[in-house]
């Protein structure tokens, strides 16, 4: 358990109980008892096994503090927010209308274009220090150029038929993903990475893929929070089709941030003791990455909207950019970009 300097109270231990005492959060665990003033907390994240009193939930809701419950690997399970949070319905209405008037298709194309731009940036970023290893540098650069060509195809996507639009964009995105991860194998191969493996596909997940899955899960929780803040429907995506229980819009809006998270994981693995990586359990890696995510990833600086801001602020402004597009205040969407 820890409280970051930026107010993320992370509860990742077991046998913990949280309750209210005046204007403080009291956390009782096997290791003792700690108290945190509510004014120092902006979000509570529970990934361990914990109990929480309803009085504390009321206090947190009234104070505008979200409570995110996740699995130990960070997969979002529940988000507790105040009943008045995201009370405006206009944004949601425009979100639904966009599915019928072509805006959803345009949004999906611009979002995936942003993702491909960041994939290109990563491949070129990792080609630079390999100039003395000419073959590796050449392969990375060529794969970046392949993705650039695929990105150009997004400009010609037909927007009138949403189903066909989604199919075409996902085909381009899948081709880019194959090219990108083929290149990233050069970067991550020394840590045992061979191919991108997602959760639940019947394959054993190696430590690198586990780290990627964990950081994506954490990112989904952050995006979900701001999707609700702006009164959008998290289950109705532009690109990912609606499916019961699937946070389709959240996964849409995560896309441009995934390559940024990939670069963070590559840096994390470079600094990590390789003996620990080989012997660590999934729970140990998840606990370490949870701390790194809230203390480093969400606080790292990125240039977006012509100014420097933290990654979490960039998520907020990007969701606002989506809202501006839906309300016809802008004709395009500018996803965050990580330069190479």
C-alpha positions as CSV (number, residue, x, y, z in Angstrom):
1,X,0.0,0.0,0.0
2,X,1.2,3.5,-0.8
3,X,0.1,7.1,-1.4
4,X,1.9,8.9,-4.3
5,X,2.8,12.5,-4.2
6,X,0.0,13.1,-6.6
7,X,-2.7,11.6,-4.5
8,X,-3.1,8.0,-5.8
9,X,-3.8,5.8,-2.8
10,X,-3.0,2.3,-3.9
11,X,-4.2,-0.6,-1.8
12,X,-2.6,-3.8,-3.1
13,X,-2.2,-5.8,0.1
14,X,-4.5,-8.5,1.5
15,X,-6.7,-8.5,4.6
16,X,-7.0,-4.7,4.5
17,X,-10.0,-2.6,5.7
18,X,-10.7,1.0,4.9
19,X,-13.0,3.2,7.0
20,X,-13.7,6.8,7.7
21,X,-12.6,8.8,10.8
22,X,-13.6,12.4,10.6
23,X,-11.9,13.8,7.4
24,X,-9.4,11.0,7.2
25,X,-9.1,7.6,5.5
26,X,-8.1,4.9,8.0
27,X,-6.4,1.9,6.6
28,X,-6.1,-1.1,8.9
29,X,-3.9,-4.0,7.8
30,X,-1.8,-6.8,9.2
31,X,1.1,-4.4,9.3
32,X,-0.7,-1.9,11.4
33,X,-2.8,1.2,10.8
34,X,-2.3,4.3,8.7
35,X,-4.4,7.4,8.3
36,X,-4.5,9.7,5.3
37,X,-6.3,13.1,5.1
38,X,-8.9,13.1,2.4
39,X,-7.6,16.4,1.0
40,X,-4.3,14.6,0.1
41,X,-6.1,11.8,-1.9
42,X,-7.5,12.2,-5.5
43,X,-8.1,8.6,-6.3
44,X,-8.3,5.2,-4.4
45,X,-7.2,2.1,-6.3
46,X,-7.9,-1.3,-4.8
47,X,-6.2,-4.3,-6.4
48,X,-5.7,-6.4,-3.3
49,X,-8.3,-8.0,-1.1
50,X,-9.9,-5.3,1.0
51,X,-13.0,-4.2,2.7
52,X,-14.4,-0.6,2.8
53,X,-17.1,1.0,4.9
54,X,-20.1,2.7,3.2
55,X,-19.5,5.8,5.3
56,X,-16.0,6.1,3.7
57,X,-17.5,5.5,0.3
58,X,-20.0,8.4,0.9
59,X,-17.2,10.7,2.0
60,X,-15.0,9.8,-1.0
61,X,-18.0,10.4,-3.4
62,X,-18.8,13.7,-1.8
63,X,-15.2,14.7,-2.1
64,X,-15.0,13.9,-5.8
65,X,-12.6,11.0,-5.2
66,X,-13.1,8.0,-7.4
67,X,-12.6,4.4,-6.2
68,X,-11.3,2.0,-8.8
69,X,-11.4,-1.7,-8.1
70,X,-9.1,-3.9,-10.3
71,X,-7.8,-7.5,-10.5
72,X,-4.2,-8.0,-9.3
73,X,-3.0,-7.4,-12.8
74,X,-4.8,-4.1,-13.0
75,X,-7.8,-5.2,-15.2
76,X,-10.6,-2.7,-14.3
77,X,-13.5,-4.4,-12.5
78,X,-15.5,-1.6,-11.0
79,X,-15.5,2.2,-10.7
80,X,-17.3,3.9,-7.8
81,X,-18.3,7.5,-8.6
82,X,-20.7,10.1,-7.2
83,X,-24.3,9.9,-8.6
84,X,-23.9,13.5,-9.9
85,X,-20.6,12.6,-11.8
86,X,-21.0,13.0,-15.5
87,X,-24.5,14.3,-15.2
88,X,-24.7,16.0,-18.6
89,X,-26.3,13.9,-21.3
90,X,-25.5,16.0,-24.4
91,X,-22.1,14.4,-25.0
92,X,-23.6,10.9,-24.8
93,X,-26.4,11.8,-27.2
94,X,-23.8,13.1,-29.7
95,X,-21.8,9.9,-29.2
96,X,-24.8,7.8,-30.2
97,X,-25.6,10.1,-33.2
98,X,-22.1,9.8,-34.4
99,X,-22.7,6.1,-35.2
100,X,-25.2,7.1,-37.8
101,X,-23.7,10.2,-39.4
102,X,-20.2,9.1,-40.2
103,X,-18.4,10.9,-37.3
104,X,-17.7,7.6,-35.5
105,X,-15.9,6.3,-38.5
106,X,-13.9,9.5,-38.8
107,X,-13.0,9.5,-35.1
108,X,-11.9,5.8,-35.3
109,X,-9.6,6.6,-38.3
110,X,-8.0,9.5,-36.6
111,X,-7.5,7.6,-33.3
112,X,-5.8,4.7,-35.1
113,X,-3.8,7.1,-37.2
114,X,-2.5,8.5,-33.9
115,X,-1.6,5.0,-32.7
116,X,0.3,4.2,-35.9
117,X,2.2,7.5,-35.7
118,X,3.4,6.5,-32.2
119,X,4.3,3.0,-33.4
120,X,6.4,4.6,-36.2
121,X,8.0,6.9,-33.6
122,X,9.0,3.9,-31.4
123,X,10.6,2.0,-34.2
124,X,12.6,5.0,-35.3
125,X,13.5,5.8,-31.7
126,X,15.0,2.3,-31.2
127,X,16.7,2.3,-34.6
128,X,18.9,5.3,-33.6
129,X,21.1,3.7,-31.0
130,X,21.5,0.6,-33.3
131,X,23.2,2.4,-36.1
132,X,26.4,0.4,-35.4
133,X,24.3,-2.7,-35.7
134,X,23.3,-1.8,-39.3
135,X,21.0,-4.7,-39.9
136,X,18.8,-4.1,-36.8
137,X,18.7,-0.3,-37.5
138,X,17.7,-0.9,-41.1
139,X,15.0,-3.4,-40.2
140,X,13.4,-1.1,-37.6
141,X,13.5,1.9,-40.0
142,X,12.0,-0.2,-42.9
143,X,9.2,-1.4,-40.7
144,X,8.5,2.1,-39.6
145,X,8.2,3.1,-43.2
146,X,5.8,0.2,-43.8
147,X,3.5,1.4,-41.0
148,X,3.6,5.0,-42.5
149,X,2.3,3.6,-45.8
150,X,-0.5,1.8,-43.9
151,X,-1.4,5.0,-42.0
152,X,-1.9,6.8,-45.4
153,X,-4.6,4.3,-46.2
154,X,-6.7,5.6,-43.3
155,X,-7.3,8.8,-45.2
156,X,-9.3,7.0,-47.8
157,X,-11.6,5.1,-45.5
158,X,-15.3,5.2,-46.6
159,X,-17.4,6.7,-43.7
160,X,-21.0,6.0,-44.8
161,X,-21.2,2.4,-43.7
162,X,-20.0,2.0,-40.1
163,X,-19.7,-1.8,-40.3
164,X,-17.5,-1.7,-43.4
165,X,-15.5,1.2,-42.0
166,X,-14.7,-0.7,-38.8
167,X,-13.7,-3.7,-40.8
168,X,-11.3,-1.7,-43.0
169,X,-9.7,0.2,-40.1
170,X,-9.2,-2.9,-38.1
171,X,-7.6,-4.6,-41.1
172,X,-5.1,-1.8,-41.4
173,X,-4.5,-1.7,-37.7
174,X,-3.9,-5.5,-37.6
175,X,-1.4,-5.3,-40.5
176,X,0.4,-2.4,-38.7
177,X,0.4,-4.4,-35.4
178,X,2.1,-7.4,-37.1
179,X,4.8,-5.2,-38.6
180,X,5.3,-3.2,-35.3
181,X,5.6,-6.2,-33.0
182,X,7.9,-7.9,-35.6
183,X,10.2,-4.9,-35.2
184,X,9.8,-4.6,-31.4
185,X,11.0,-8.2,-31.1
186,X,14.5,-6.7,-31.8
187,X,14.0,-4.4,-28.9
188,X,12.4,-6.8,-26.4
189,X,13.9,-10.1,-27.6
190,X,16.7,-10.1,-25.1
191,X,14.1,-10.3,-22.3
192,X,12.4,-13.4,-23.8
193,X,9.8,-11.7,-26.0
194,X,8.9,-13.6,-29.2
195,X,5.4,-12.4,-30.1
196,X,2.6,-10.3,-28.7
197,X,0.3,-12.6,-26.6
198,X,-2.8,-11.3,-25.0
199,X,-4.6,-12.6,-22.0
200,X,-6.9,-15.6,-22.4
201,X,-5.7,-17.1,-25.7
202,X,-4.6,-20.4,-24.4
203,X,-0.9,-19.5,-24.6
204,X,1.5,-19.1,-21.8
205,X,2.2,-15.5,-21.2
206,X,5.9,-14.6,-20.9
207,X,7.1,-11.9,-18.4
208,X,7.3,-9.2,-21.2
209,X,3.8,-9.8,-22.4
210,X,2.6,-9.9,-18.8
211,X,4.2,-6.5,-18.2
212,X,2.5,-5.1,-21.3
213,X,-0.9,-6.5,-20.3
214,X,-0.5,-5.1,-16.8
215,X,0.4,-1.6,-18.0
216,X,-2.5,-1.6,-20.6
217,X,-4.9,-2.7,-17.8
218,X,-3.8,0.2,-15.7
219,X,-4.2,2.6,-18.6
220,X,-7.7,1.3,-19.2
221,X,-8.6,2.3,-15.6
222,X,-7.3,5.8,-16.1
223,X,-9.2,6.3,-19.4
224,X,-12.4,4.8,-18.0
225,X,-12.4,7.5,-15.2
226,X,-12.2,10.4,-17.7
227,X,-14.7,8.8,-20.1
228,X,-17.3,8.9,-17.3
229,X,-16.2,12.4,-16.2
230,X,-17.2,13.6,-19.7
231,X,-20.6,11.8,-19.6
232,X,-19.6,9.4,-22.4
233,X,-20.9,5.8,-22.7
234,X,-17.8,3.6,-22.0
235,X,-19.5,0.6,-23.6
236,X,-20.2,2.2,-27.0
237,X,-17.1,2.5,-29.1
238,X,-16.3,4.1,-32.4
239,X,-14.1,1.2,-33.6
240,X,-14.7,-1.6,-31.2
241,X,-18.2,-2.9,-31.6
242,X,-20.6,-2.8,-28.6
243,X,-20.5,-6.1,-26.6
244,X,-22.0,-6.7,-23.2
245,X,-19.5,-6.0,-20.5
246,X,-16.8,-4.7,-22.9
247,X,-15.5,-1.2,-22.3
248,X,-15.4,-0.6,-26.1
249,X,-14.9,3.2,-26.0
250,X,-12.3,2.9,-23.3
251,X,-10.3,0.5,-25.5
252,X,-10.7,2.8,-28.5
253,X,-9.3,5.8,-26.7
254,X,-6.4,3.8,-25.2
255,X,-5.0,3.1,-28.7
256,X,-2.7,6.1,-29.2
257,X,-1.3,5.6,-25.7
258,X,-0.4,1.9,-26.1
259,X,2.9,2.6,-28.0
260,X,3.8,5.2,-25.3
261,X,3.2,2.5,-22.7
262,X,5.4,0.1,-24.8
263,X,8.3,2.5,-24.6
264,X,7.8,2.8,-20.8
265,X,7.9,-1.0,-20.5
266,X,11.0,-1.2,-22.6
267,X,12.7,1.3,-20.3
268,X,11.3,-0.5,-17.2
269,X,12.8,-3.9,-18.4
270,X,16.2,-2.3,-19.2
271,X,16.5,-1.0,-15.6
272,X,15.1,-4.2,-14.0
273,X,17.3,-6.9,-12.5
274,X,17.0,-9.7,-15.1
275,X,17.3,-12.4,-12.4
276,X,14.2,-10.9,-10.7
277,X,12.4,-10.8,-14.1
278,X,13.0,-14.6,-14.6
279,X,11.9,-15.7,-11.1
280,X,9.2,-13.1,-10.2
281,X,5.6,-14.3,-10.0
282,X,2.8,-12.5,-11.8
283,X,1.7,-11.0,-8.5
284,X,5.2,-9.6,-7.8
285,X,5.5,-8.1,-11.2
286,X,2.0,-6.6,-11.0
287,X,2.7,-5.0,-7.6
288,X,6.0,-3.5,-8.8
289,X,4.4,-2.2,-12.0
290,X,1.4,-0.7,-10.2
291,X,3.8,1.4,-8.2
292,X,5.8,2.4,-11.3
293,X,2.6,3.2,-13.2
294,X,1.2,5.7,-10.6
295,X,4.6,7.1,-9.6
296,X,6.3,7.3,-13.0
297,X,4.1,6.6,-16.0
298,X,1.2,8.9,-15.2
299,X,3.6,11.6,-14.1
300,X,6.0,11.5,-17.1
301,X,5.9,14.6,-19.2
302,X,4.6,14.8,-22.7
303,X,4.1,17.6,-25.1
304,X,0.4,17.8,-26.1
305,X,-1.8,20.7,-27.2
306,X,1.3,22.8,-27.6
307,X,2.3,22.5,-23.9
308,X,4.1,20.2,-21.6
309,X,1.8,18.1,-19.3
310,X,1.8,14.8,-17.4
311,X,0.6,11.7,-19.1
312,X,-2.6,11.6,-17.0
313,X,-3.4,15.2,-17.9
314,X,-2.9,14.2,-21.6
315,X,-5.5,11.4,-21.1
316,X,-7.9,14.1,-19.7
317,X,-7.3,16.5,-22.6
318,X,-7.6,13.8,-25.2
319,X,-11.0,12.7,-23.9
320,X,-12.0,16.4,-24.0
321,X,-10.7,16.5,-27.6
322,X,-13.1,13.6,-28.4
323,X,-16.0,15.6,-26.8
324,X,-15.1,18.7,-28.8
325,X,-15.2,16.6,-32.0
326,X,-18.6,15.1,-31.1
327,X,-20.0,18.5,-30.4
328,X,-18.7,19.9,-33.8
329,X,-16.3,22.3,-32.1
330,X,-13.4,20.9,-34.1
331,X,-13.3,19.0,-37.3
332,X,-10.4,16.8,-36.4
333,X,-8.9,14.8,-33.5
334,X,-5.3,15.3,-32.4
335,X,-4.1,12.2,-30.4
336,X,-1.0,12.6,-28.1
337,X,2.3,12.0,-29.9
338,X,5.6,10.7,-28.5
339,X,8.4,12.0,-30.7
340,X,11.3,9.8,-31.7
